[in-house]
């Protein structure tokens, strides 16, 4: 599963964009979004997803259950 950003909670601080090791986060329409095709949940990079770790608002970066879980090749 990839992560997603709850747009209504996003403060647009942009901290997550710079921390993502996969360049999966970008600004669109005034809020930040995560491209599920690029999100690896930081597996192989960090123990904790960096969007979750850096976000100043709890439960803004959450697992997107509509996307299959990422599996390292």
C-alpha positions in Angstrom: 0.0 0.0 0.0 1.2 3.4 -0.8 0.6 6.4 1.5 -1.7 9.2 0.8 -2.1 12.7 2.2 -5.4 13.8 3.6 -5.7 17.1 1.7 -8.1 18.8 4.1 -5.5 18.3 6.9 -2.4 19.3 4.9 -0.8 22.6 6.0 1.2 22.9 2.8 4.4 23.1 4.8 6.2 21.2 2.0 8.4 19.3 4.5 7.3 15.9 3.1 8.2 16.7 -0.5 11.9 17.1 0.3 12.1 14.1 2.6 10.6 11.5 0.2 13.4 9.3 -1.1 11.3 8.3 -4.2 10.2 11.7 -5.3 6.6 10.5 -5.0 5.3 13.7 -3.3 4.4 16.8 -5.3 2.2 19.9 -5.0 -1.0 19.8 -7.0 -3.8 22.3 -6.7 -2.6 23.9 -3.5 -2.0 20.7 -1.6 0.6 18.0 -1.6 -0.2 14.5 -3.0 1.6 11.2 -3.1 1.9 9.3 -6.4 1.1 5.7 -5.5 3.1 4.4 -8.4 6.2 5.9 -6.9 5.6 5.4 -3.2 7.4 2.4 -1.6 6.4 3.2 2.0 10.2 4.0 2.4 10.9 0.3 2.4 14.6 -0.2 1.8 15.3 3.4 2.7 14.0 4.1 6.3 12.3 2.2 9.1 9.5 4.8 9.2 7.8 6.5 6.2 9.4 9.9 6.0 6.2 11.7 5.1 4.7 10.4 8.4 7.8 11.3 10.4 8.0 14.8 9.1 4.4 15.8 9.0 3.4 18.3 11.7 -0.3 17.1 11.7 -1.0 13.7 13.1 -2.7 11.2 10.8 -2.3 13.4 7.6 -0.1 10.9 5.8 -1.9 7.6 6.0 -1.9 4.3 4.2 -4.0 4.2 1.1 -5.8 0.9 1.3 -7.0 1.2 -2.3 -3.5 0.5 -3.5 -1.8 -2.9 -3.3 1.1 -3.2 -0.8 4.5 -2.4 -2.1 6.9 -5.4 -2.4 10.6 -4.9 -2.7 12.0 -6.5 -5.8 
